[in-house]
């Protein structure tokens, strides 16, 4: 399984994406043609069903953009479900401990233990009409991306243990939930929250790992400058910024 976005991050460049919270394979295509590297299919906060994820992954594959899914939870079943529909990776919410991180890894990668189940005939396996099963397993394990979200006070306290889990590609700081967990709901710029974010980013970078964060166009240089190579913005914010710029030409 080729994952151009994972390769770009591993090569030291920032991969820019857009988060989608509702079904639209057409928008997946548009984002690919607009030049984005990847699209986040948000099942945690959005209205996407597993059937929607599958169709949007088909659109992503056809248009040449990498589909990453955020499962409904950090459970093995929810992670496996989106991977079996063709997502090339997951952004797992609320990973608060080493055990959570290890479970996320096991739910994505094939291998011994109570992790991801191996079934013939899934879409990533080309419905059983693709490569030999051992070759499929090898390609999937090499190409799948694992991103864990650090978005709770507990996760920050356990960051060193979480960073010690081998194989995780991205450690993503979720500023909204983190602001809430720290007592400043919705205010990621509050001094205590900003301090925790900067300190956690520094720990991720110092460990030789890849951090990620969301970023608006204005915040993008700062976020990338702090080492983030896995970056996205939400579609409504992109549309809102574009609409404001367009309408401002008349209203101004």
C-alpha positions as a Markdown table, in Angstrom:
| # | Residue | x | y | z |
|---|---|---|---|---|
| 1 | Unk | 0.0 | 0.0 | 0.0 |
| 2 | Unk | 1.6 | 3.2 | -1.2 |
| 3 | Unk | 1.1 | 6.2 | 1.1 |
| 4 | Unk | 2.5 | 9.3 | -0.5 |
| 5 | Unk | 1.5 | 11.5 | 2.5 |
| 6 | Unk | 3.3 | 9.2 | 5.0 |
| 7 | Unk | 6.4 | 9.3 | 2.7 |
| 8 | Unk | 6.3 | 13.1 | 2.6 |
| 9 | Unk | 6.2 | 13.4 | 6.4 |
| 10 | Unk | 9.0 | 10.8 | 6.8 |
| 11 | Unk | 11.1 | 12.8 | 4.3 |
| 12 | Unk | 10.9 | 15.9 | 6.5 |
| 13 | Unk | 8.2 | 17.9 | 4.7 |
| 14 | Unk | 4.9 | 19.2 | 6.0 |
| 15 | Unk | 1.8 | 17.4 | 4.6 |
| 16 | Unk | -1.2 | 19.7 | 4.4 |
| 17 | Unk | -4.8 | 18.3 | 4.7 |
| 18 | Unk | -8.4 | 19.3 | 5.2 |
| 19 | Unk | -10.9 | 17.8 | 7.6 |
| 20 | Unk | -14.3 | 16.7 | 6.3 |
| 21 | Unk | -17.2 | 15.9 | 8.8 |
| 22 | Unk | -19.9 | 15.0 | 6.3 |
| 23 | Unk | -20.3 | 12.7 | 3.3 |
| 24 | Unk | -19.0 | 14.0 | 0.0 |
| 25 | Unk | -16.8 | 12.1 | -2.4 |
| 26 | Unk | -17.0 | 15.1 | -4.7 |
| 27 | Unk | -15.3 | 17.3 | -2.1 |
| 28 | Unk | -12.6 | 14.7 | -1.6 |
| 29 | Unk | -11.9 | 15.0 | -5.4 |
| 30 | Unk | -11.9 | 18.8 | -5.3 |
| 31 | Unk | -9.4 | 18.8 | -2.4 |
| 32 | Unk | -7.1 | 16.5 | -4.4 |
| 33 | Unk | -7.3 | 18.7 | -7.5 |
| 34 | Unk | -6.7 | 21.8 | -5.4 |
| 35 | Unk | -3.4 | 20.3 | -4.3 |
| 36 | Unk | -3.9 | 19.1 | -0.8 |
| 37 | Unk | -1.8 | 16.1 | 0.3 |
| 38 | Unk | -4.5 | 14.4 | 2.4 |
| 39 | Unk | -8.0 | 14.5 | 3.7 |
| 40 | Unk | -9.2 | 13.7 | 7.3 |
| 41 | Unk | -12.5 | 11.7 | 7.3 |
| 42 | Unk | -13.8 | 12.6 | 10.8 |
| 43 | Unk | -16.1 | 9.9 | 12.2 |
| 44 | Unk | -15.6 | 11.1 | 15.8 |
| 45 | Unk | -17.4 | 14.5 | 15.4 |
| 46 | Unk | -19.0 | 14.2 | 12.0 |
| 47 | Unk | -21.9 | 12.4 | 10.4 |
| 48 | Unk | -19.8 | 9.9 | 8.4 |
| 49 | Unk | -20.9 | 6.3 | 8.3 |
| 50 | Unk | -18.6 | 3.4 | 7.5 |
| 51 | Unk | -20.2 | 3.2 | 4.0 |
| 52 | Unk | -19.4 | 6.9 | 3.5 |
| 53 | Unk | -15.8 | 6.4 | 4.6 |
| 54 | Unk | -15.5 | 3.6 | 2.0 |
| 55 | Unk | -16.9 | 5.7 | -0.9 |
| 56 | Unk | -14.8 | 8.7 | 0.1 |
| 57 | Unk | -11.7 | 6.5 | 0.2 |
| 58 | Unk | -12.5 | 5.3 | -3.3 |
| 59 | Unk | -12.7 | 9.0 | -4.4 |
| 60 | Unk | -9.4 | 9.7 | -2.7 |
| 61 | Unk | -7.6 | 6.8 | -4.3 |
| 62 | Unk | -8.9 | 7.8 | -7.7 |
| 63 | Unk | -8.0 | 11.5 | -7.4 |
| 64 | Unk | -4.6 | 10.9 | -5.8 |
| 65 | Unk | -5.1 | 12.2 | -2.2 |
| 66 | Unk | -4.3 | 10.2 | 1.0 |
| 67 | Unk | -7.4 | 9.4 | 3.1 |
| 68 | Unk | -6.9 | 9.3 | 6.8 |
| 69 | Unk | -9.8 | 8.5 | 9.1 |
| 70 | Unk | -10.5 | 9.6 | 12.6 |
| 71 | Unk | -12.5 | 6.7 | 14.1 |
| 72 | Unk | -15.4 | 7.3 | 16.5 |
| 73 | Unk | -13.3 | 6.2 | 19.5 |
| 74 | Unk | -9.9 | 4.7 | 20.3 |
| 75 | Unk | -11.4 | 1.2 | 20.5 |
| 76 | Unk | -9.9 | -1.5 | 18.4 |
| 77 | Unk | -13.2 | -2.2 | 16.7 |
| 78 | Unk | -13.7 | 1.4 | 15.5 |
| 79 | Unk | -10.1 | 1.7 | 14.3 |
| 80 | Unk | -10.2 | -1.6 | 12.4 |
| 81 | Unk | -13.5 | -0.7 | 10.8 |
| 82 | Unk | -12.2 | 2.4 | 9.0 |
| 83 | Unk | -9.0 | 0.7 | 8.0 |
| 84 | Unk | -11.0 | -2.2 | 6.4 |
| 85 | Unk | -12.9 | 0.4 | 4.3 |
| 86 | Unk | -9.7 | 1.7 | 2.8 |
| 87 | Unk | -8.3 | 4.4 | 5.0 |
| 88 | Unk | -4.5 | 4.7 | 4.7 |
| 89 | Unk | -4.2 | 5.6 | 8.3 |
| 90 | Unk | -6.0 | 6.7 | 11.4 |
| 91 | Unk | -5.9 | 9.7 | 13.7 |
| 92 | Unk | -6.9 | 8.1 | 17.0 |
| 93 | Unk | -8.7 | 10.3 | 19.5 |
| 94 | Unk | -8.0 | 10.5 | 23.3 |
| 95 | Unk | -4.9 | 8.4 | 23.6 |
| 96 | Unk | -4.0 | 9.0 | 27.2 |
| 97 | Unk | -1.5 | 6.3 | 28.1 |
| 98 | Unk | 1.1 | 3.9 | 26.7 |
| 99 | Unk | -1.6 | 1.1 | 26.8 |
| 100 | Unk | -3.9 | 3.3 | 24.7 |
| 101 | Unk | -1.1 | 3.9 | 22.2 |
| 102 | Unk | -0.1 | 0.2 | 22.0 |
| 103 | Unk | -3.8 | -0.7 | 21.4 |
| 104 | Unk | -4.0 | 1.8 | 18.6 |
| 105 | Unk | -0.9 | 0.4 | 16.9 |
| 106 | Unk | -2.2 | -3.2 | 17.3 |
| 107 | Unk | -5.6 | -2.2 | 15.7 |
| 108 | Unk | -3.9 | -0.8 | 12.6 |
| 109 | Unk | -1.0 | -3.3 | 12.1 |
| 110 | Unk | -1.5 | -7.0 | 11.3 |
| 111 | Unk | 0.3 | -9.4 | 13.6 |
| 112 | Unk | -0.1 | -11.7 | 16.6 |
| 113 | Unk | -2.3 | -10.8 | 19.5 |
| 114 | Unk | -5.7 | -9.3 | 20.0 |
| 115 | Unk | -5.3 | -6.5 | 17.5 |
| 116 | Unk | -6.5 | -6.0 | 13.9 |
| 117 | Unk | -8.3 | -9.0 | 12.5 |
| 118 | Unk | -7.0 | -10.4 | 9.2 |
| 119 | Unk | -9.8 | -11.1 | 6.7 |
| 120 | Unk | -9.7 | -11.9 | 3.0 |
| 121 | Unk | -11.9 | -9.9 | 0.6 |
| 122 | Unk | -11.8 | -6.5 | 2.2 |
| 123 | Unk | -11.4 | -3.4 | 0.0 |
| 124 | Unk | -7.7 | -2.8 | 0.9 |
| 125 | Unk | -7.2 | -6.4 | -0.2 |
| 126 | Unk | -8.8 | -5.5 | -3.5 |
| 127 | Unk | -11.8 | -7.7 | -2.4 |
| 128 | Unk | -9.5 | -10.7 | -2.3 |
| 129 | Unk | -8.5 | -10.3 | -5.9 |
| 130 | Unk | -5.1 | -8.6 | -5.3 |
| 131 | Unk | -1.8 | -9.8 | -4.0 |
| 132 | Unk | -1.1 | -12.9 | -2.0 |
| 133 | Unk | -2.2 | -12.5 | 1.6 |
| 134 | Unk | 1.3 | -12.4 | 3.1 |
| 135 | Unk | 2.3 | -9.7 | 0.5 |
| 136 | Unk | -0.9 | -7.8 | 1.3 |
| 137 | Unk | -0.1 | -7.9 | 5.1 |
| 138 | Unk | 3.5 | -6.7 | 4.5 |
| 139 | Unk | 2.4 | -3.8 | 2.2 |
| 140 | Unk | -0.4 | -2.7 | 4.6 |
| 141 | Unk | 1.9 | -2.7 | 7.7 |
| 142 | Unk | 4.5 | -0.7 | 5.8 |
| 143 | Unk | 2.1 | 1.9 | 4.3 |
| 144 | Unk | -0.4 | 2.5 | 7.0 |
| 145 | Unk | -0.1 | 5.6 | 9.1 |
| 146 | Unk | -0.7 | 5.8 | 12.9 |
| 147 | Unk | -1.4 | 9.2 | 14.5 |
| 148 | Unk | -2.4 | 9.4 | 18.1 |
| 149 | Unk | -4.1 | 12.4 | 19.6 |
| 150 | Unk | -2.7 | 14.1 | 22.7 |
| 151 | Unk | -5.7 | 16.0 | 23.9 |
| 152 | Unk | -6.2 | 15.4 | 27.6 |
| 153 | Unk | -4.5 | 16.4 | 30.8 |
| 154 | Unk | -3.7 | 12.7 | 31.4 |
| 155 | Unk | -2.1 | 12.4 | 28.0 |
| 156 | Unk | 0.2 | 15.4 | 28.7 |
| 157 | Unk | 1.2 | 13.9 | 32.0 |
| 158 | Unk | 2.0 | 10.5 | 30.3 |
| 159 | Unk | 3.6 | 12.0 | 27.1 |
| 160 | Unk | 7.0 | 10.4 | 27.8 |
| 161 | Unk | 5.5 | 6.9 | 28.0 |
| 162 | Unk | 3.3 | 7.5 | 24.9 |
| 163 | Unk | 6.4 | 8.7 | 23.0 |
| 164 | Unk | 8.2 | 5.5 | 23.8 |
| 165 | Unk | 5.7 | 3.3 | 21.8 |
| 166 | Unk | 7.5 | 2.3 | 18.6 |
| 167 | Unk | 6.0 | 2.7 | 15.2 |
| 168 | Unk | 3.7 | 5.7 | 15.7 |
| 169 | Unk | 4.1 | 8.1 | 12.9 |
| 170 | Unk | 2.5 | 11.3 | 14.3 |
| 171 | Unk | 1.7 | 12.6 | 17.8 |
| 172 | Unk | -1.1 | 15.1 | 17.3 |
| 173 | Unk | -2.0 | 17.8 | 19.8 |
| 174 | Unk | -5.7 | 18.5 | 19.8 |
| 175 | Unk | -6.0 | 22.1 | 21.1 |
| 176 | Unk | -9.8 | 22.2 | 21.5 |
| 177 | Unk | -10.1 | 19.2 | 23.8 |
| 178 | Unk | -6.9 | 20.0 | 25.6 |
| 179 | Unk | -8.1 | 23.5 | 26.4 |
| 180 | Unk | -11.3 | 22.0 | 27.9 |
| 181 | Unk | -9.3 | 19.4 | 29.9 |
| 182 | Unk | -7.1 | 22.1 | 31.3 |
| 183 | Unk | -10.1 | 24.3 | 32.4 |
| 184 | Unk | -10.2 | 26.8 | 29.5 |
| 185 | Unk | -12.9 | 25.4 | 27.1 |
| 186 | Unk | -12.4 | 26.6 | 23.6 |
| 187 | Unk | -9.5 | 29.0 | 24.5 |
| 188 | Unk | -6.3 | 27.3 | 23.3 |
| 189 | Unk | -4.6 | 30.6 | 23.4 |
| 190 | Unk | -5.1 | 30.9 | 27.2 |
| 191 | Unk | -1.6 | 31.2 | 28.7 |
| 192 | Unk | -1.7 | 27.9 | 30.6 |
| 193 | Unk | -2.9 | 26.0 | 27.6 |
| 194 | Unk | -0.5 | 27.6 | 25.2 |
| 195 | Unk | 2.4 | 26.8 | 27.6 |
| 196 | Unk | 1.4 | 23.1 | 27.8 |
| 197 | Unk | 1.0 | 22.9 | 24.0 |
| 198 | Unk | 4.5 | 24.5 | 23.4 |
| 199 | Unk | 6.1 | 22.2 | 26.0 |
| 200 | Unk | 4.5 | 19.1 | 24.6 |
| 201 | Unk | 5.5 | 20.0 | 21.0 |
| 202 | Unk | 9.1 | 20.5 | 22.3 |
| 203 | Unk | 9.1 | 17.1 | 23.9 |
| 204 | Unk | 7.8 | 15.4 | 20.8 |
| 205 | Unk | 10.5 | 17.1 | 18.6 |
| 206 | Unk | 13.2 | 16.4 | 21.2 |
| 207 | Unk | 12.3 | 12.7 | 21.1 |
| 208 | Unk | 12.8 | 12.7 | 17.3 |
| 209 | Unk | 9.1 | 12.2 | 16.6 |
| 210 | Unk | 6.7 | 14.0 | 14.3 |
| 211 | Unk | 4.2 | 16.3 | 15.9 |
| 212 | Unk | 0.9 | 17.4 | 14.3 |
| 213 | Unk | -1.7 | 20.2 | 14.9 |
| 214 | Unk | -4.5 | 21.9 | 13.1 |
| 215 | Unk | -3.8 | 25.3 | 11.7 |
| 216 | Unk | -5.5 | 28.2 | 10.0 |
| 217 | Unk | -3.6 | 30.0 | 7.2 |
| 218 | Unk | -2.5 | 32.7 | 9.7 |
| 219 | Unk | -1.2 | 30.1 | 12.2 |
| 220 | Unk | 0.4 | 27.8 | 9.6 |
| 221 | Unk | 3.9 | 29.4 | 9.6 |
| 222 | Unk | 4.1 | 29.2 | 13.5 |
| 223 | Unk | 2.8 | 25.6 | 13.6 |
| 224 | Unk | 5.2 | 24.4 | 10.9 |
| 225 | Unk | 8.0 | 26.4 | 12.5 |
| 226 | Unk | 7.5 | 24.5 | 15.7 |
| 227 | Unk | 8.1 | 21.2 | 13.9 |
| 228 | Unk | 4.6 | 20.1 | 12.9 |
| 229 | Unk | 4.6 | 18.1 | 9.6 |
| 230 | Unk | 1.1 | 16.7 | 9.9 |
| 231 | Unk | -1.2 | 19.8 | 9.6 |
| 232 | Unk | -4.8 | 20.3 | 8.5 |
| 233 | Unk | -7.5 | 22.9 | 8.6 |
| 234 | Unk | -11.3 | 22.4 | 8.8 |
| 235 | Unk | -13.3 | 22.7 | 5.6 |
| 236 | Unk | -15.7 | 25.3 | 7.0 |
| 237 | Unk | -12.8 | 27.6 | 8.0 |
| 238 | Unk | -11.3 | 27.3 | 4.5 |
| 239 | Unk | -14.6 | 28.1 | 2.9 |
| 240 | Unk | -15.2 | 30.9 | 5.4 |
| 241 | Unk | -11.8 | 32.5 | 4.6 |
| 242 | Unk | -12.4 | 32.2 | 0.9 |
| 243 | Unk | -15.9 | 33.6 | 1.2 |
| 244 | Unk | -14.7 | 36.6 | 3.3 |
| 245 | Unk | -11.9 | 37.4 | 0.8 |
| 246 | Unk | -14.3 | 37.1 | -2.2 |
| 247 | Unk | -17.1 | 39.1 | -0.6 |
| 248 | Unk | -14.7 | 41.6 | 0.8 |
| 249 | Unk | -13.8 | 42.7 | -2.8 |
| 250 | Unk | -17.3 | 44.0 | -3.1 |
| 251 | Unk | -18.1 | 45.1 | 0.4 |
| 252 | Unk | -14.8 | 46.8 | 0.8 |
